[in-house]
Structures are given as C-alpha cells and as structure tokens.
Amino acid sequence: MAETRPLASFSVPLGGQLIELQQIEHAAGGLALMRVRIREGRRFTVFDIDAASARAWGEAMLAWAAQQNGPRP
C-alpha cells in the first residue's frame, strides 16, 4: 500500500482545471514519486513521475514562465 502526502493544490485561471501535487511513498520502500493530478470537470489525468522527470518538467516550465511578460509572484 502506498502513502500519499499532499504537496500543493491550485486552480488554473483559464479553463478552471484543478492541479494537485502529491508525494507517493510505497510501504515496502523504494522509489518516491510525485503524482500530478489534473481535474477537468469529472475527468482526471494522473501522472506518477520520478524526481529526474519532475526536475526536467519544472525547469522547462520555469524557463517558459521567465520569458513571459506577465506579473511575477
């Protein structure tokens, strides 16, 4: 059985999708994963990704966001 711990949750302003990030740890030990859950109405898309993939994804998103002209948090 895996244990799930919430990391972050936010809504996308355009489209209204709910994005949840969770840490997944398996009881038997081993690989920790990040679960990305995207809810669109009644439909869910779920990705379980490893740390290297999460890092690459995050870096790509930060690079894109830095190139945009909007306000920064």
Protein Blocks (a to p, Z undefined) as FASTA:
>chain_A
ZZdddfbdcddfbhopacdddddddfkgpjddddddddehjaccdddddfklmmmmmmmm
mmmmmmpcbdcZZ
